[in-house]
Amino acid sequence: MNIGVKASILIPERDNGGNTFPPKLWEELGNRFRETFGGFTSTGGNIGEWVDPNDGRVYSDRTFTYYVSLTSWRQVTDFIEVAQWVRTQYRQEAVLIEIAGLIEVLG
């Protein structure tokens, strides 16, 4: 029996300095999702804020949500690896992921 475990990640449209990300980076992200999980769905226009617990600074951003379907619980590790890549390549202090309804902020 094949299962489908829903996993998602929020990725901002811009870095913390307000700079947009190059199209090539978005292409590479799509390639990673296609190669690792067979595809993805994305939605945009999400607006969010979070407070840095170290200095109280409030960050506001618009984000895209990327969804993938994991075909096995064994793919959770692959999804976390992609999330860590996103955190590094998109210059984020942290990224929010959700797997099967469980949320974690990877920082």
GUPASE-275126 format. One record per atom (N, C-alpha, C): residue in three letters; x, y, z; atom name; residue number from 1; chain. Coordinates in steps of 0.02 Angstrom, whole numbers, plus 32768, in hexadecimal, padded with zeros to 4 digits. Layout:
! residues N
<'ala' <X Y Z> 'CA' NUM 'A'>
...
***
This chain:
! residues 107
<'met' <802A 7FC5 8000> 'N' 1 'A'>
<'met' <8000 8000 8000> 'CA' 1 'A'>
<'met' <802D 803E 8000> 'C' 1 'A'>
<'asn' <801E 806C 7FD3> 'N' 2 'A'>
<'asn' <8042 80AB 7FD2> 'CA' 2 'A'>
<'asn' <801E 80DF 7FFD> 'C' 2 'A'>
<'ile' <8045 8102 8024> 'N' 3 'A'>
<'ile' <8028 8137 804C> 'CA' 3 'A'>
<'ile' <803D 817A 802F> 'C' 3 'A'>
<'gly' <801D 81AE 8042> 'N' 4 'A'>
<'gly' <8030 81F2 802F> 'CA' 4 'A'>
<'gly' <8035 821B 806E> 'C' 4 'A'>
<'val' <8070 822E 8081> 'N' 5 'A'>
<'val' <807B 8257 80BC> 'CA' 5 'A'>
<'val' <8086 829F 80A4> 'C' 5 'A'>
<'lys' <805A 82CC 80B6> 'N' 6 'A'>
<'lys' <805E 8312 80A1> 'CA' 6 'A'>
<'lys' <8095 8336 80C7> 'C' 6 'A'>
<'ala' <80C1 8356 80A1> 'N' 7 'A'>
<'ala' <80F7 837E 80BE> 'CA' 7 'A'>
<'ala' <80F7 83C2 809D> 'C' 7 'A'>
<'ser' <8106 83F6 80C3> 'N' 8 'A'>
<'ser' <8108 8439 80A7> 'CA' 8 'A'>
<'ser' <813F 8462 80C7> 'C' 8 'A'>
<'ile' <8152 8496 80A3> 'N' 9 'A'>
<'ile' <8185 84C5 80BB> 'CA' 9 'A'>
<'ile' <8172 850B 80A4> 'C' 9 'A'>
<'leu' <817C 853C 80D0> 'N' 10 'A'>
<'leu' <8171 8582 80BE> 'CA' 10 'A'>
<'leu' <81B3 85A0 80A8> 'C' 10 'A'>
<'ile' <81B2 85C2 806F> 'N' 11 'A'>
<'ile' <81EF 85E2 8055> 'CA' 11 'A'>
<'ile' <81DD 862A 8044> 'C' 11 'A'>
<'pro' <8202 865A 805F> 'N' 12 'A'>
<'pro' <81F2 86A1 8052> 'CA' 12 'A'>
<'pro' <8202 86B6 800B> 'C' 12 'A'>
<'glu' <81DD 86E7 7FF3> 'N' 13 'A'>
<'glu' <81EA 8703 7FB1> 'CA' 13 'A'>
<'glu' <822B 872A 7FAF> 'C' 13 'A'>
<'arg' <8240 8745 7FE8> 'N' 14 'A'>
<'arg' <827C 876F 7FED> 'CA' 14 'A'>
<'arg' <82A5 875B 802A> 'C' 14 'A'>
<'asp' <82E5 876C 802A> 'N' 15 'A'>
<'asp' <830E 875F 8065> 'CA' 15 'A'>
<'asp' <8300 8794 809A> 'C' 15 'A'>
<'asn' <8320 878E 80D3> 'N' 16 'A'>
<'asn' <8313 87BD 810A> 'CA' 16 'A'>
<'asn' <8329 8805 80FA> 'C' 16 'A'>
<'gly' <8352 880D 80C6> 'N' 17 'A'>
<'gly' <8367 884F 80B1> 'CA' 17 'A'>
<'gly' <8338 886D 807C> 'C' 17 'A'>
<'gly' <8304 8847 8069> 'N' 18 'A'>
<'gly' <82D5 885F 8037> 'CA' 18 'A'>
<'gly' <82E7 884F 7FEF> 'C' 18 'A'>
<'asn' <831C 8828 7FE6> 'N' 19 'A'>
<'asn' <8332 8816 7FA2> 'CA' 19 'A'>
<'asn' <830D 87D9 7F88> 'C' 19 'A'>
<'thr' <82FA 87DC 7F47> 'N' 20 'A'>
<'thr' <82DA 87A1 7F29> 'CA' 20 'A'>
<'thr' <830E 876C 7F1A> 'C' 20 'A'>
<'phe' <82F6 872F 7F14> 'N' 21 'A'>
<'phe' <8323 86F7 7F04> 'CA' 21 'A'>
<'phe' <8325 86EE 7EB9> 'C' 21 'A'>
<'pro' <835E 86DA 7E9E> 'N' 22 'A'>
<'pro' <8363 86D2 7E55> 'CA' 22 'A'>
<'pro' <8338 8698 7E3C> 'C' 22 'A'>
<'pro' <831D 869F 7DFF> 'N' 23 'A'>
<'pro' <82F4 8669 7DE1> 'CA' 23 'A'>
<'pro' <8317 8625 7DE1> 'C' 23 'A'>
<'lys' <8359 8625 7DD7> 'N' 24 'A'>
<'lys' <837E 85E6 7DD5> 'CA' 24 'A'>
<'lys' <8377 85C0 7E17> 'C' 24 'A'>
<'leu' <8373 85E3 7E4F> 'N' 25 'A'>
<'leu' <836B 85C3 7E90> 'CA' 25 'A'>
<'leu' <8327 85A1 7E95> 'C' 25 'A'>
<'trp' <82F2 85C3 7E7E> 'N' 26 'A'>
<'trp' <82AF 85A6 7E7E> 'CA' 26 'A'>
<'trp' <82AD 8569 7E50> 'C' 26 'A'>
<'glu' <82D0 856C 7E17> 'N' 27 'A'>
<'glu' <82D4 8533 7DE9> 'CA' 27 'A'>
<'glu' <82F5 84F7 7E0B> 'C' 27 'A'>
<'glu' <832C 8504 7E2E> 'N' 28 'A'>
<'glu' <834F 84CE 7E50> 'CA' 28 'A'>
<'glu' <8323 84AF 7E86> 'C' 28 'A'>
<'leu' <82FD 84D8 7EA9> 'N' 29 'A'>
<'leu' <82D0 84BE 7EDC> 'CA' 29 'A'>
<'leu' <829C 8490 7EBC> 'C' 29 'A'>
<'gly' <827E 84A6 7E85> 'N' 30 'A'>
<'gly' <824E 847C 7E62> 'CA' 30 'A'>
<'gly' <826C 843B 7E4B> 'C' 30 'A'>
<'asn' <82A9 843E 7E31> 'N' 31 'A'>
<'asn' <82CC 8401 7E1C> 'CA' 31 'A'>
<'asn' <82D6 83D1 7E56> 'C' 31 'A'>
<'arg' <82EA 83EB 7E8F> 'N' 32 'A'>
<'arg' <82F4 83C1 7ECA> 'CA' 32 'A'>
<'arg' <82B3 839E 7EDE> 'C' 32 'A'>
<'phe' <827D 83C4 7EDE> 'N' 33 'A'>
<'phe' <823C 83A6 7EF1> 'CA' 33 'A'>
<'phe' <8227 8371 7EBD> 'C' 33 'A'>
<'arg' <8230 837F 7E7D> 'N' 34 'A'>
<'arg' <821C 834F 7E49> 'CA' 34 'A'>
<'arg' <8247 8310 7E4D> 'C' 34 'A'>
<'glu' <8289 8319 7E54> 'N' 35 'A'>
<'glu' <82B7 82E0 7E55> 'CA' 35 'A'>
<'glu' <82AE 82B5 7E94> 'C' 35 'A'>
<'thr' <82A1 82D5 7ECD> 'N' 36 'A'>
<'thr' <829E 82B1 7F0C> 'CA' 36 'A'>
<'thr' <8258 8295 7F1A> 'C' 36 'A'>
<'phe' <8223 82BC 7F09> 'N' 37 'A'>
<'phe' <81E0 82A9 7F1D> 'CA' 37 'A'>
<'phe' <81B0 829F 7EE2> 'C' 37 'A'>
<'gly' <81C8 82AA 7EA5> 'N' 38 'A'>
<'gly' <819E 82A0 7E6B> 'CA' 38 'A'>
<'gly' <8174 82DC 7E57> 'C' 38 'A'>
<'gly' <8179 8313 7E7D> 'N' 39 'A'>
<'gly' <8153 834F 7E6D> 'CA' 39 'A'>
<'gly' <8145 8379 7EAA> 'C' 39 'A'>
<'phe' <811F 83AE 7EA1> 'N' 40 'A'>
<'phe' <810E 83DB 7ED7> 'CA' 40 'A'>
<'phe' <80D2 8406 7EC2> 'C' 40 'A'>
<'thr' <80B5 8427 7EF2> 'N' 41 'A'>
<'thr' <8082 845A 7EE7> 'CA' 41 'A'>
<'thr' <8098 8496 7F10> 'C' 41 'A'>
<'ser' <808F 84D2 7EF4> 'N' 42 'A'>
<'ser' <80A0 850D 7F1B> 'CA' 42 'A'>
<'ser' <8067 853F 7F1A> 'C' 42 'A'>
<'thr' <8060 8563 7F50> 'N' 43 'A'>
<'thr' <8030 859A 7F55> 'CA' 43 'A'>
<'thr' <8056 85D6 7F6E> 'C' 43 'A'>
<'gly' <803F 8611 7F5C> 'N' 44 'A'>
<'gly' <8061 864F 7F71> 'CA' 44 'A'>
<'gly' <8032 8680 7F92> 'C' 44 'A'>
<'gly' <804E 86B8 7FA3> 'N' 45 'A'>
<'gly' <8025 86ED 7FC0> 'CA' 45 'A'>
<'gly' <8018 86E7 800A> 'C' 45 'A'>
<'asn' <803A 86B8 802B> 'N' 46 'A'>
<'asn' <8032 86B2 8073> 'CA' 46 'A'>
<'asn' <8057 86EB 8095> 'C' 46 'A'>
<'ile' <803A 8707 80C8> 'N' 47 'A'>
<'ile' <805A 873E 80ED> 'CA' 47 'A'>
<'ile' <8063 8727 8135> 'C' 47 'A'>
<'gly' <80A0 8730 814E> 'N' 48 'A'>
<'gly' <80AD 871A 8192> 'CA' 48 'A'>
<'gly' <80E0 8746 81B5> 'C' 48 'A'>
<'glu' <80E3 873E 81F6> 'N' 49 'A'>
<'glu' <8114 8762 8220> 'CA' 49 'A'>
<'glu' <812D 8732 8255> 'C' 49 'A'>
<'trp' <816A 873E 8269> 'N' 50 'A'>
<'trp' <8184 8718 82A2> 'CA' 50 'A'>
<'trp' <81B5 8745 82C8> 'C' 50 'A'>
<'val' <81BE 8736 8308> 'N' 51 'A'>
<'val' <81E9 875D 8334> 'CA' 51 'A'>
<'val' <8228 8735 8342> 'C' 51 'A'>
<'asp' <8262 8755 8337> 'N' 52 'A'>
<'asp' <82A2 8736 8348> 'CA' 52 'A'>
<'asp' <82A7 8733 8394> 'C' 52 'A'>
<'pro' <82AB 86F7 83B0> 'N' 53 'A'>
<'pro' <82AE 86F1 83F9> 'CA' 53 'A'>
<'pro' <82ED 870E 8418> 'C' 53 'A'>
<'asn' <8322 8718 83F0> 'N' 54 'A'>
<'asn' <8360 8733 840A> 'CA' 54 'A'>
<'asn' <8360 877E 8414> 'C' 54 'A'>
<'asp' <8341 87A3 83E5> 'N' 55 'A'>
<'asp' <8343 87EC 83EA> 'CA' 55 'A'>
<'asp' <82FE 880D 83E6> 'C' 55 'A'>
<'gly' <82C9 87E6 83DE> 'N' 56 'A'>
<'gly' <8286 8802 83DB> 'CA' 56 'A'>
<'gly' <8274 8822 8399> 'C' 56 'A'>
<'arg' <82A0 881F 8368> 'N' 57 'A'>
<'arg' <8292 883C 8327> 'CA' 57 'A'>
<'arg' <8258 8817 8305> 'C' 57 'A'>
<'val' <822B 883D 82E7> 'N' 58 'A'>
<'val' <81F2 8820 82C5> 'CA' 58 'A'>
<'val' <8202 881D 827A> 'C' 58 'A'>
<'tyr' <81FB 87E2 825E> 'N' 59 'A'>
<'tyr' <8205 87D7 8216> 'CA' 59 'A'>
<'tyr' <81C1 87CE 81F6> 'C' 59 'A'>
<'ser' <81B4 87F2 81C0> 'N' 60 'A'>
<'ser' <8177 87EB 8199> 'CA' 60 'A'>
<'ser' <818A 87D4 8154> 'C' 60 'A'>
<'asp' <8164 87A5 8139> 'N' 61 'A'>
<'asp' <8174 8790 80F5> 'CA' 61 'A'>
<'asp' <8137 8772 80D2> 'C' 61 'A'>
<'arg' <813E 876C 8091> 'N' 62 'A'>
<'arg' <810E 8749 8067> 'CA' 62 'A'>
<'arg' <8131 8708 8053> 'C' 62 'A'>
<'thr' <810C 86D2 8057> 'N' 63 'A'>
<'thr' <812B 8691 804B> 'CA' 63 'A'>
<'thr' <8105 8668 8017> 'C' 63 'A'>
<'phe' <8129 8639 7FFC> 'N' 64 'A'>
<'phe' <810C 8603 7FD4> 'CA' 64 'A'>
<'phe' <810A 85C6 8001> 'C' 64 'A'>
<'thr' <80D6 859E 7FF9> 'N' 65 'A'>
<'thr' <80D4 855D 801A> 'CA' 65 'A'>
<'thr' <80DD 8528 7FE4> 'C' 65 'A'>
<'tyr' <810E 84FD 7FEF> 'N' 66 'A'>
<'tyr' <811B 84C5 7FC1> 'CA' 66 'A'>
<'tyr' <8104 8485 7FE4> 'C' 66 'A'>
<'tyr' <80DC 845E 7FBF> 'N' 67 'A'>
<'tyr' <80C2 841E 7FD8> 'CA' 67 'A'>
<'tyr' <80DE 83E5 7FAF> 'C' 67 'A'>
<'val' <80EF 83AF 7FD2> 'N' 68 'A'>
<'val' <8102 8371 7FB1> 'CA' 68 'A'>
<'val' <80DF 8338 7FD4> 'C' 68 'A'>
<'ser' <80D9 8300 7FB1> 'N' 69 'A'>
<'ser' <80BD 82C4 7FCF> 'CA' 69 'A'>
<'ser' <80F5 8291 7FD7> 'C' 69 'A'>
<'leu' <8102 827F 8015> 'N' 70 'A'>
<'leu' <8134 824C 8023> 'CA' 70 'A'>
<'leu' <8113 8208 8019> 'C' 70 'A'>
<'thr' <8133 81DC 7FF5> 'N' 71 'A'>
<'thr' <8116 819B 7FE7> 'CA' 71 'A'>
<'thr' <8127 8168 801D> 'C' 71 'A'>
<'ser' <8151 817C 804C> 'N' 72 'A'>
<'ser' <8165 8150 8083> 'CA' 72 'A'>
<'ser' <817E 817C 80BC> 'C' 72 'A'>
<'trp' <8176 8162 80F8> 'N' 73 'A'>
<'trp' <8191 8187 8132> 'CA' 73 'A'>
<'trp' <81DD 818D 812C> 'C' 73 'A'>
<'arg' <81FD 8161 8106> 'N' 74 'A'>
<'arg' <8245 8164 80FD> 'CA' 74 'A'>
<'arg' <825B 81A3 80D8> 'C' 74 'A'>
<'gln' <822C 81C3 80B3> 'N' 75 'A'>
<'gln' <823C 8200 808F> 'CA' 75 'A'>
<'gln' <823E 823F 80BB> 'C' 75 'A'>
<'val' <822C 8238 80FA> 'N' 76 'A'>
<'val' <822E 8271 8127> 'CA' 76 'A'>
<'val' <8275 828E 812A> 'C' 76 'A'>
<'thr' <82A6 8263 812E> 'N' 77 'A'>
<'thr' <82EC 827A 812F> 'CA' 77 'A'>
<'thr' <82FD 82A1 80F0> 'C' 77 'A'>
<'asp' <82E6 8289 80B6> 'N' 78 'A'>
<'asp' <82F2 82AD 8077> 'CA' 78 'A'>
<'asp' <82D3 82F2 8079> 'C' 78 'A'>
<'phe' <8296 82F6 8094> 'N' 79 'A'>
<'phe' <8274 8337 8098> 'CA' 79 'A'>
<'phe' <829A 8367 80C6> 'C' 79 'A'>
<'ile' <82B1 834F 80FE> 'N' 80 'A'>
<'ile' <82D7 8379 812C> 'CA' 80 'A'>
<'ile' <8318 8390 810C> 'C' 80 'A'>
<'glu' <8338 8365 80E4> 'N' 81 'A'>
<'glu' <8375 8379 80C1> 'CA' 81 'A'>
<'glu' <8366 83B1 808F> 'C' 81 'A'>
<'val' <832F 83AD 806B> 'N' 82 'A'>
<'val' <831C 83E3 803D> 'CA' 82 'A'>
<'val' <830D 8423 8065> 'C' 82 'A'>
<'ala' <82ED 841C 809E> 'N' 83 'A'>
<'ala' <82DD 8457 80C8> 'CA' 83 'A'>
<'ala' <831E 8478 80E0> 'C' 83 'A'>
<'gln' <834F 8451 80F3> 'N' 84 'A'>
<'gln' <838F 846E 8109> 'CA' 84 'A'>
<'gln' <83B2 8491 80CE> 'C' 84 'A'>
<'trp' <83AD 8473 8093> 'N' 85 'A'>
<'trp' <83C8 8494 8057> 'CA' 85 'A'>
<'trp' <83A5 84D7 804B> 'C' 85 'A'>
<'val' <8363 84D8 8052> 'N' 86 'A'>
<'val' <833D 8516 804B> 'CA' 86 'A'>
<'val' <8355 854A 807D> 'C' 86 'A'>
<'arg' <835D 8535 80BB> 'N' 87 'A'>
<'arg' <8373 8564 80EF> 'CA' 87 'A'>
<'arg' <83B6 8585 80DD> 'C' 87 'A'>
<'thr' <83E4 855D 80C3> 'N' 88 'A'>
<'thr' <8425 8577 80B0> 'CA' 88 'A'>
<'thr' <8422 85A2 8071> 'C' 88 'A'>
<'gln' <8405 8587 803C> 'N' 89 'A'>
<'gln' <8405 85A9 7FFB> 'CA' 89 'A'>
<'gln' <83DA 85E8 7FFB> 'C' 89 'A'>
<'tyr' <83A5 85E9 8023> 'N' 90 'A'>
<'tyr' <8379 8623 8026> 'CA' 90 'A'>
<'tyr' <838B 8651 8061> 'C' 90 'A'>
<'arg' <83C4 8644 807F> 'N' 91 'A'>
<'arg' <83E0 866E 80B4> 'CA' 91 'A'>
<'arg' <83AE 867D 80EC> 'C' 91 'A'>
<'gln' <8391 8648 8106> 'N' 92 'A'>
<'gln' <8360 864E 813B> 'CA' 92 'A'>
<'gln' <837C 863A 817F> 'C' 92 'A'>
<'glu' <8367 865D 81B2> 'N' 93 'A'>
<'glu' <837B 864A 81F6> 'CA' 93 'A'>
<'glu' <8358 8609 820A> 'C' 93 'A'>
<'ala' <831B 8600 81EF> 'N' 94 'A'>
<'ala' <82F4 85C4 81FE> 'CA' 94 'A'>
<'ala' <82C1 85BB 81C7> 'C' 94 'A'>
<'val' <82A8 857D 81C0> 'N' 95 'A'>
<'val' <8271 856F 8192> 'CA' 95 'A'>
<'val' <823D 8546 81B7> 'C' 95 'A'>
<'leu' <81FE 8552 81A5> 'N' 96 'A'>
<'leu' <81C7 852C 81C3> 'CA' 96 'A'>
<'leu' <81B3 84F4 8195> 'C' 96 'A'>
<'ile' <81B2 84B7 81B1> 'N' 97 'A'>
<'ile' <819C 847E 818A> 'CA' 97 'A'>
<'ile' <8161 845D 81AE> 'C' 97 'A'>
<'glu' <813A 8438 8188> 'N' 98 'A'>
<'glu' <8103 8411 81A4> 'CA' 98 'A'>
<'glu' <8103 83CD 8183> 'C' 98 'A'>
<'ile' <8100 8399 81AB> 'N' 99 'A'>
<'ile' <80FE 8355 8192> 'CA' 99 'A'>
<'ile' <80C6 8331 81B7> 'C' 99 'A'>
<'ala' <8094 831A 8191> 'N' 100 'A'>
<'ala' <805B 82F6 81AD> 'CA' 100 'A'>
<'ala' <803A 831C 81E6> 'C' 100 'A'>
<'gly' <8035 835E 81DE> 'N' 101 'A'>
<'gly' <8014 8387 8211> 'CA' 101 'A'>
<'gly' <803F 839D 824B> 'C' 101 'A'>
<'leu' <807D 8387 824D> 'N' 102 'A'>
<'leu' <80AB 839B 8282> 'CA' 102 'A'>
<'leu' <80D9 83D2 8268> 'C' 102 'A'>
<'ile' <80DE 8408 828E> 'N' 103 'A'>
<'ile' <8104 8443 8279> 'CA' 103 'A'>
<'ile' <8145 8447 82A0> 'C' 103 'A'>
<'glu' <817A 845A 827C> 'N' 104 'A'>
<'glu' <81BB 8467 829D> 'CA' 104 'A'>
<'glu' <81DC 84A1 8279> 'C' 104 'A'>
<'val' <81FE 84CA 82A0> 'N' 105 'A'>
<'val' <8227 8500 8285> 'CA' 105 'A'>
<'val' <826F 84E7 8287> 'C' 105 'A'>
<'leu' <828D 84DF 824C> 'N' 106 'A'>
<'leu' <82D2 84C9 8248> 'CA' 106 'A'>
<'leu' <82FF 8506 8248> 'C' 106 'A'>
<'gly' <8328 850C 827C> 'N' 107 'A'>
<'gly' <8354 8546 8281> 'CA' 107 'A'>
<'gly' <839B 8533 828C> 'C' 107 'A'>
***
